[in-house]
Amino acid sequence: MEELDQVRLNFSPTTLNALNIIIGLIMFGVALDLKLADFKIALSRPRAFLIGVVCQFLLLPAMAFLMAKLVAPSPSIALGMLMVAACPGGNISNFTTNFAKGSTALSVCMTAVSTTAAIFMTPFNVTFWGGLDPETAAVIDGFALDPFDVFLTVMIVLGIPLGLGLFTSEKFPNLAAKLRKPFKVGSLVFFFALVVIAFASNFEHFLSFIGIIFLPVAALNAAAFALGYGASRLFKLSQKESRAVAIEIGIQNSGLGLVLTFAHFDALGGMAAVAAWWGIWHIISGLSLGYYWSRREPDVGKSGSNDGEPPADATPDVAPA
C-alpha cells in the first residue's frame, strides 16, 4: 500500500490540458439544456430537491469517510474516495434517469444546482473530510493544498462553462438547440477516448491497482445509490423522484475528480485510479440500475398526477442529457 501511495501516473501536459477543456465542454453542453426556469422548478418542489442536495454534499462525503475508515485502504485511495464523493452529479445522470423512467426534470435541476454548489462545496468537503484522518491529512499537507486554489480550478472547469451555456440557452435558444446534440455526443466521445488513453499510458499501474480499488469503488457506488433511494423513500418521495435522486447521488462527475487530482495532487496513483475507475464503473452500474427500473413502471402517485413530475408547461426546453 505504501508503494501505491508513491506512484505518480503518467499524463503529459497536453493530455491534462485536453482533459480540462473536454470537462469544460461537457459542462457547457449540460448547461445548454437548462433555463433559469429550471431553478425555479427546483425551488417549487423543495422537499425532493433538498433531500438530493443533503445526500449529495453532506451524507455522501460522510459515508465515504466512514467507508474509507472501515475498508482501511491506503491514504491515496481513501482520498480518491473522498474526492469522487465530493464531486457533483455526473453529466450522464440525466440520460440515465430518463432511461430509468425517473423524473428527468428533477434530475436536470439537481445537476445544475449541484454543479453550481460544487464550486464551493467540493473544495470544502475534500479538505474537511480529508483533514479529519491523520493519514489523509498528511497527504493534503504534503501537497500544501489550498482550498482557494481548488475553488479556482472548479470555477474554471465548471462555473464558467456552466454560466456560458446557461447564457447561450437563455439568449440564443435556437443556437442552443442546434448545439445540444453535437456537444453531448462529441464531448462524451472525446472524454471516453481520454480515459482509454489514460489507461493505456498507465496500463501496468492499473493492472496492479484494480484488485485494490475495485471493491471500495463498487461498495461506495452501491452505497450512494442506496443512500439516494433510501432517503427519498423515507421522506415519501414518489418513485420517479426517488429514482432521479438515487441516480444523481450514484453518478458523480469523476472527470472533475481527475482534473483536481492532476492539478493539486500531482496525479497521485490511488486518487487518480479511483477517479478513473469510478468514471467507468458508475456507467456500468448506473445503466444496469436504469435498465432494471426501465422494465418496472413507477407507482402512480396518490393524486393520480405525473408521480412527482412538474406540469409539462413548467419545464421549458428541458431535455435529457
Secondary structure, 3 states (H helix, E strand, C coil): CHHHHHCECCCCHHHHHHHHHHHHHHHHHHHCCCCHHHHHHHHHCHHHHHHHHHHHHHHHHHHHHHHHHHHCCCHHHHHHHHHHHHCCECCCHHHHHHHCCCCHHHHHHHHHHHHHHHHHHHHHHHHHHHHHCHHHHHHHHHCCCCHHHHHHHHHHHHHHHHHHHHHHHHHCHHHHHHHHHHHHHHHHHHHHHHHHHHHHHCHHHHHHHHHHHHHHHHHHHHHHHHHHHHHHHHCCCCHHHHHHHHHHHHCECHHHHHHHHHHHCCCEHHHHHHHHHHHHHHHHHHHHHHHHHHCCCCCCCCCCCCCCCCCHHHCCCCCCC
